[in-house]
Amino acid sequence: MGIGVYGDDRAEEKKLIFRATALEWLGQILKEKKSAYESGKLAPSRWKHVVGGFHDASGLEPVREETSLNTLPARERDAWRSFWSSVNELIQHCK
């Protein structure tokens, strides 16, 4: 068995946990910002920047781009696709 990036043979498990935590955090941030926008506490221009930032962040490419998503376990892949679908809907709402 290989040692992996993390120095042990549980690298994939750790990556899965990291991605799940990131998805939870990003979902919470999106929810909070959406609430602030809908209540008028976040200006439309700022809202557009926040939502677009999710879509444009290069660090999120491994969980956003279809070729990368296809390498993830099905359940995780579906959760990320659902998140990105929500982001895309909100981007359309900003236009």
Residue pairs with C-beta under 8 A, 6 or more apart in sequence:
1 9
2 9
2 11
3 9
3 11
4 10
4 11
4 12
5 11
6 14
16 73
16 76
19 63
19 72
19 76
19 80
20 76
22 63
23 63
23 79
23 80
23 83
26 54
26 60
26 83
27 83
30 51
30 54
30 83
30 86
30 87
30 90
33 42
33 47
33 50
33 51
34 90
36 42
37 44
37 47
42 50
44 94
47 94
48 94
51 87
51 90
51 91
51 94
52 91
52 94
54 60
54 87
55 64
55 87
55 88
55 91
61 68
62 68
63 69
63 72
63 80
64 80
64 84
69 77
69 80
69 81
70 77
72 80
